Amino acid sequence: MAQTYYSLPRPVRRILVLVLGAPLLAAGLAMLVLPGPGLPVIAVAFAVFALEFESAKRVAERASRLVRGIGDRLR
């Protein structure tokens, strides 16, 4: 599947990422005040956005380091 994704033209890939990531992000934000796993869904949305957007990749990597650091401290 990855080979198929990267064979698409860049504008099509970006639209595809936006169409998949935006509803995930909206659902995650809604779940922050409604019942549900809001933060993990937001993390998945940023992982989807990180496929095409460098700024989202930096945010996802920074959040990953933060979570790992918290996990290390709890051990």
C-alpha positions in Angstrom: 0.0 0.0 0.0 2.8 2.4 0.8 4.2 2.1 -2.7 0.7 2.9 -4.1 0.4 5.9 -1.8 3.8 7.4 -2.8 3.1 6.9 -6.5 0.2 9.4 -6.3 1.0 13.0 -7.3 1.8 15.1 -4.3 -1.3 17.3 -4.4 -3.5 14.2 -4.4 -1.6 12.8 -1.4 -2.0 16.0 0.5 -5.8 16.1 -0.2 -6.0 12.4 0.9 -4.2 13.1 4.1 -6.4 16.1 4.9 -9.6 14.2 4.1 -8.5 11.4 6.5 -6.7 13.4 9.2 -9.2 16.3 9.7 -12.1 14.2 10.8 -9.8 12.3 13.1 -8.6 15.5 14.7 -12.1 16.9 15.0 -13.2 13.6 16.7 -10.3 13.7 19.0 -10.9 17.3 20.0 -14.6 16.5 20.6 -13.6 13.5 22.8 -11.6 15.8 25.1 -15.0 17.0 26.4 -17.1 14.0 25.5 -16.5 10.4 26.6 -13.8 8.7 24.6 -10.1 8.4 24.1 -9.4 12.0 22.9 -5.6 12.2 23.2 -4.9 8.9 21.4 -7.2 9.8 18.5 -5.5 13.2 18.3 -2.1 11.4 18.2 -3.3 9.2 15.3 -4.5 12.3 13.5 -1.1 13.9 13.8 0.5 10.6 12.6 -1.7 10.8 9.5 -0.8 14.5 8.9 2.9 13.7 9.4 2.8 11.6 6.2 2.8 14.8 4.2 3.3 17.8 6.5 6.7 18.5 8.1 5.2 20.6 10.8 2.9 17.8 11.9 5.8 15.4 11.9 7.8 17.7 14.2 4.8 17.9 16.6 4.3 14.2 16.5 8.0 13.5 17.2 8.0 16.0 20.1 4.9 14.5 21.6 6.4 11.0 21.3 9.6 12.1 23.1 7.5 13.7 25.8 5.4 10.6 26.4 8.5 8.4 26.4 10.1 10.7 29.0 7.1 10.5 31.2 7.1 6.7 30.8 10.8 6.5 31.8 10.1 8.6 34.9 7.3 6.4 36.0 9.4 3.3 35.8 
